[in-house]
Amino acid sequence: MKKAYVSLVMAICLLTMMIAGCGKQPVNKSESKIRIGVTVYDQYDTFIGQLVECFVAFQSDDVEIAVYNAAQSQQTQNSQVKKMIEDGFDVICVNLVDRTDPTTVIDAARKADVPIIFFNRELVEGDIGRWDKLFYVGANAEESGVMEGELAAWACITHKELDKNRDGVIQFVVLEGEAGHQDAIVRTEASVNTLKKQGVEIDKLGYAIANWNRAQAQTKTTQFIEDYGDDIELILSNNDDMALGAIDAYEAMAIPRNKWPAVVGIDGTDVGLEAVRDDKMLGTVYNDKEGQATAMFDLARVLAGGGSIEELSDKYAIENGRYIRLPYAKVTSSNIIRFMGK
Ligand code: BGC
């Protein structure tokens, strides 16, 4: 037990050092200091890592931010939330491990009257309605799917050579995130429907769940290549890391670049943007981590001061008094400059 606690504390220190910069000195707590706790479902998720990095940048003499890694365990996350409540944090930001299971988090927060900002992994409406100090910051999953479909449709329409077998139909595969995640189900549906709506004839060869993960996506794509070979003309991926895993598969199998299908992702992570810049990925959809981190911080500050989300209505569109969603943006090699090094 003691050993587990020590390694948890070490992991937190390590994460804080990694994301806040190793030189940062701890600051003394003062009366007016705001204390914000964060727990993420998995610190090794590329997008989440970068989002948290943006959030931690708001740390200052007046703001303490502590980050915990739930390492894919809802039970661990529940304990972390309870610990942060005991430690007197003013607001807690929760990136749920299991977005259908926020009960323990909500009950503990409500009992102690500590507001919760859920982010990125959206809880169901019924749950957010269970207490008036529960909020969500994220984005509209459908919008990202539509944009991904538009990017792919534009490419298929303007680059006829993508239809490698010239049959007038684009054969494609889909790499999906975690089953049950709003951004997996909705993105897939919206991107495929958008392609159809834009008049592109499509034929789905297969799909695979790769849990947002680059290595898993490489394995699944290797299998696709073994099964369908050169028939694959387009890969729609629910995120950039899986799109990169697909590219890894083509590279590892030494398939020449001119034989690759078009690959489209979502997120605009640093590595994703580099792949677009290097013409390995056709495009991506920017998931505004800076905007989401800023909205989380603005909201945390207001709530810590006992204020209401409505105080932010000049800056953000607030849905149902509970949700702030930042818009996505399409990224291709022609506008990438706007996104690199953001
Ligand atoms: C991102 C993924 C990430 C997931 C984690 C999604 O919004 O696009 O890259 O893995 O959130 O919950």
Boltz pocket constraint, residues with backbone or C-beta under 6 A from the ligand:
constraints:
  - pocket:
      binder: B
      contacts: [[A, 45], [A, 46], [A, 47], [A, 48], [A, 120], [A, 121], [A, 183], [A, 211], [A, 212], [A, 238], [A, 239], [A, 240], [A, 241], [A, 266], [A, 267], [A, 287]]
      max_distance: 6.0
